[in-house]
Amino acid sequence: MSRRRIGFWYRLAAVIAKPPLVVLFKRDWRGTEHIPADGGFITAVNHNSYLDPLSYAHFQYNTGRVPRFLAKAGLFKGSFVGTMLRGTGQIPVYRETANALDAFRAAVAAIERGECVAFYPEGTLTRDPDMWPMPGKTGAARVALLTKAPVIPVAQWGANLAMPPYAKQDKLRLFPRKTLTVVAGPPVDLSRFHGQEPTADVLREATEEIMAAITRLLEDIRGEKAPGEPYDPRRARQQERRKVAGEEAK
């Protein structure tokens, strides 16, 4: 399947978003040779700032292969943002509703049309205190195993320094001028999972392969090693509750 044209709405979005990104930030982009020139594929990207979808989209727009993001359905309602999301072909996600599978079907259809679908496998901004990727959800792996499309890991750093996640004050820190680093790696080898029944265990293992590839790229960007065990907020909450219960029992 050949590549899809960028289209009017994506070009309009680029006209609006690119000038401030170019003026306000420096760029360190690597690995564009790993973005497929043709055919459908998946990108799996870490998420550490509300700003990083723009830095990643800027990076990939310049390769000529624009990403179709999965975004919360509420963002598509009315408003200028909703109009832009619909016009640029982004994919609404209806969480915990009868339409929850629509995003999965839409992602598969987009890949079969030769497009790129971008997943943030963590499903939300990382809550790791040191900004490392958390365990991923299985959506990207599920689509990858069904379509056998290449999965390109992408790691980014720098947007979180300009707009820290969950910051309650001084949210935007533009100066000194930050560098937005975006690095794409070679496709994740998921061939050992092909032909297997997509059980929970298979999807979990495939997801771990994807997250490990993203984390290795981020280690290279940051020049340091990630923790051996990814930060799991659910497990952290359980440990905190047990700790509190233990202290109360004393």
Disulfide bonds with the S-S distance in Angstrom:
none
